[in-house]
């Protein structure tokens, strides 16, 4: 099967670039002296996870309990569910805890430990529970200098069926940085906030087994991780147009594209329409705060070269490509292009499987384990 005959739209995974990304960031994390616990929400693929955990502990991070169940069933036994747990998910989470060696959950709510402990005790299950810290992203987590940052660990430690796993954060605001210097500033604060809080908790008599951080923009620039135990980057395995825009990678590092066919062209209006719309790509606008013309992804030829075309708008099954600085005259109905999406995690989640690309040919098909 090749790129001219496969049905479009199709998700293409360049396995050579993937392996290179896995080796580069895996080695970087190891050189920084911390454990790698990659976030598999980026790909939701058993095969990809095996590549990125090779030579590491095999520990992973998930964003849904369905992901956790799929990976636990395939021999991944040390799992962190890195979304704050809520009571409606207790039954599923506790079932997952029974199916793997270690399940870690997270919370930033002072009332949650007692509720989770009761549910765990009733099921005769022991669960690790992290305290989620806000290091500047302001999405979830308690402020490191708040009373909750001291109170919640104590409540976990007082629980019969919970173990205090440590403190965990995510520097998601690193995605808004415009330069390497800005990313480094965020990465340093992520590190320093966490190691200072860990030291304060330990000084007060609280054992902090693990200090966990994680984001791709920060792990690619941070100068050291003294005082940190593990890192949970995810997007690095594919990278994407957004990461290239903020400087975390180059276009040559980007491993995931969506193959599409031209279904209409309008030379008068200098545009073409492709058969990859919002369902195939997602509607992530990417680095629009840096580049208002970024659109919904970069349009490449079959060899992966940028055509200078702008993916200007998306509807459900249509993508409108404007000429921009490129030339659409050689693209006819039936011509094929590859779209480097803005956010590879969201694009991957739109599809049921990867078409694995090696040496310009599709050599395999890897399932994507979706669901909540």
N, C-alpha and C positions, 0 to 999 in steps of 0.2 A: 504494500500500500504506500502511496506517495502523496505529496501535497497537492497534486493536480487531480487526484481521483477521490480522495476522502470527502465525505459529505460535510458541508459547511452549515453553520459555524462549528468549529472544532477547537478544542483546547489543546494547545501544543506545549509540551514540556521538553526543553533542551536538556537532556540528562548530563551532557558534558559540562555545561555551565552550572548545573545543580551540584554536581560533584565538586566542582572547583569552589563554589560558594561554601559548601559544607566543610571542606578542608580548611579554607581560609579562616572562617569565623570560629570553627572548632579549635584550630590551632591558636587563634588569638585568645579565646577564652581560657584555654589551658595555660598559655604563657602569662596571662594575668593572674593565674593562681586560684581560679574559682572553678566550680563544677558547672557543667552545661546542662540545663534543663530546657531544651528548645520548646517553643510554643507551636504545637502542631496544628493550631487553628488555621495557619497560613495555607496548609495543603490538605489536611485531613486524609492523608495517605499513609498506609502501612509501609509501603516500599520506600517512600521518601523519608519517613521517620527512621527506618533502619539505616539508611545512608547517613543521615545527619547525627545519629547517636553512635555510629561505629567508632570504637576506641574510647567511648565515654561510658557513663554509668548505665545508660538506657532510660534514665528518668525523663519524663516529659511533662509538659503543661498542656492543658486542654481548656477550651472555652465553652463546651457543652458537655453535659453528662452522657449524651449519645456518643460523642467522640470518645469519652473515657471508656464506655462499655465496649466500643469497637476495638480500641487498642488493648484493653485488658484481656479480651478474648484472643488476642494474637500476641501474647507473651510480654506485653509492656505492663510491668507490675508496680511501678513507682510513679504515681500520677498526682499532679496538683491541678485541681479545678479552680482556675484563677478568676472566677466571677463570684462576687459575694453570695453566699448561700442564703436562701430564704426557706421558711418552713414548708412551702408547697413542694419543694424538691427534696425534702428529707428522705422519703421512702426510696426514691431512685438513687440518691447519693449513698444511703446506707447499704442498699443492694450492691452498688458498685464497690463499696468498701469491703464487702464480703468476698468479692471476686478477684481482688488484687492484694498484694502484700502490704501496700501502703497507699492510702488515699489522704491527701491533704486538702482541706477546704479553707476558705478565707472569710473573714467578717470584719466589719467596722462598727457593729451595733452592740452596745452593752447588754441588751436583753437577749441576744441570740445565743450565747453560750449555754444558758440554762435550758432553753428550749431544745437545742441540739443535743445536749447531754441527756435530757430525759428520753428523747427519741432513741438515742444510741444505747442507753441503758436498757430500754425495753426490748431492743433487738440484740442485746449482748454483743455490741460492736464497739470497737475503739477507733477513734478518728483523730487525726492530727488537724489542728486548727491554727491558721496564721492570723495575725492581726494585720489588716491592710492599712498602709500609711500613705498619706497624701504628701508627695515630695514636690508639689507645684503644679500638677496637672489639673487638680480640682474637679475630677470626675467622681471618684470614690476615695474612701480612706479617711482616717482621722488625722488631724494636724499633729505633727510630732511633739509639739509642746503642750498638747491638751491633756486634761485630766483623764480622758478616755484612753489615751495611749498608755497610761499606767494602770487604769482600772480594768480594762478588758483582759490583759494577760493574767491578772490576779484571778479574775472570774474563771478563766479557762483552767488555770492551775488548780482551782478549788473543785473542779468537776471530776466525777468518778470515771467517766468514759471518754474524756477528751484529753489530748496531749497538746501542750503549747508548742507549736511547730517553729515559731519565731515571728519575724516581721518581714513583710513583703510590700514592694511598691512597683510602680510602672511610670516611667517618665514619658508619658504620652505627649506632653507638650514639646518634646524634642522634635516632633514632626512639623512644628511651626517655626523652626530655626532657619535663618536665611544664610548662614555661613558656618564653616567649620568651627570658628571661634565660639559662636553662639551654641552650637551643639556640645562643644567641650564644656562650656560653662554649665549647661543643664546637666551633663553627665557627671561633672564634679559635684554639683549640688545633690544629685540623686544619691551618689556614693556617700557624701559627707553627712547628709541628714540621717541616713540609715545607720551608719557606723556610730554616730554620736548618740542616737537614741538607744542603740544596742548597748553601748557603754553605760548609759544612765540606768537602763533597766538592770543590767548586771550589777552595777554598784548598789542598787536597792535590793539585791538578793534574788532577782528573777533570772533564771537561766534562759538564754536566748540561743537555741540550737542552730538556727539558720537565719542568715540575713540575705534576703533574695531581692534582686533588682532585675530590670529587663526592658530593653527597647533596642531595636536595630540602630536607629541614628546615634544612640549614646554608646553602644558597645563598639561601634566602628571607630570612635575617636577617643574614648576615655584613656587617660594616661596611666592610671593604676587603679586597682580595686582592693587595696589593703582594707581589711575589716569586713569585706563582703565574702559570702560563702558560695553563692550560686547566681548565675545569670540566665534569663529566660527570653532571649531574643527569638523572633519568629520569622519576620518578613525576609530576613537576609537570605533564606534558602532559595527564594525566587528573585528578590528585589523587584522593582517595577519602575514605571515612569516617574512616580512621585519621589522615590528614593534617589533616582538619578537627578531630579530637579534640585533637591536639597543637598546633593553632594555625597550621600552615603555610599554611592556606587557609580559606575559608569554604565552606559547603555550596553556595553559588551558583557556586563555581569548579569543582565536581566534574562531570566531563564524561561519566562512564561509569556506566551502570546496566544491570541485567538485568530485562527485562520478564518477568513471570510471571502465571499465571492461578490463581485460587482453584479448588481441586479438591474441597475439603471444608470445612464449617464446623460448629462445635460451640458453640452459644450457651451451653450449660450449663457448659462448661469455659472459655468465653470465649477461644476460639482458632479459627484457620483453618489450613488446610494449602494451600500453594502448590506448583506443579509445578517449582520451582527448588530443587534440593538441592545437595549437595556438588559434583557434577560441573559444575553451572552456575555455582557461586559460589566454590568452594574452601572449605576449612574454616579459614581464617584467623580467629582470634578478635579481631584488631584490638587496640584500646587497652584490653585487659582489665585491665592493671596500673593504669590510671587510672580505669576505669569497669567494675566487675564485671558491670554489666547491659548492656554494649554488644552482646552476642550476636554474630550473624554478619552484621550489616548493618542499615541503616535502611530502613524500608518507606515508600515515597512513593506518592502518587497519580500519575495519568498526566501531570499538569502539573508534577510534580516537588516537590510540597509534602509535608513530613514528616507522616505520619499518626499519629505517636506510638505506633507498634506495634513490638514487639520480635521480631526473628527469633531465637527462642530455641534452636532445635536444627535440625540437618540430618541427613538420611540421604542415600542415593545420589541419589534423584530427588524427595525430599520436603523441604519447608521448613515448620517449625512456627512459626506466628506467634501470639504472645500479645498480648492487648489492651494491656497496659501502661497508659499514660495515654490511649490512643486508644480509638476506638469501632469495633468490627468489625461492628456490626449492619447497616450498609449494604453490606457486602461479601458478595455471594452467590456461589454456585458459578458460575464463568464471568467474574466480575469480574476486572479486571486491575490489577496494581500494578507499581511499579518498585522494585527493590531496589538501594540504593546500598551496594555491597559494601565490606568493610573494606579490602581490598587490591586495587586495580584491576589491578596487574600479574598477579597470580595468577588473577583472574577472567577477564581477557582471554585468558590462555593456555589456558583451558578450552574455548574456542570456535574455530570454523573461520573466522569472519568477523564483521565489524562491520556492523550495520544503521545507516547514517548518518542521523542525525536533524537536520532543519533546518526551522525554522518549524512544529514539531509533526508533521511528516510524514517518512516514510522516503524518502530521495531517492537513496540509492546503497548499494552493498555493497562492502566492502573486505576483501580476504583477509588472514588472519593466518598468518604463516609460522612454523610450529612445528617441533619436532624438535631433535635434538642433533647 
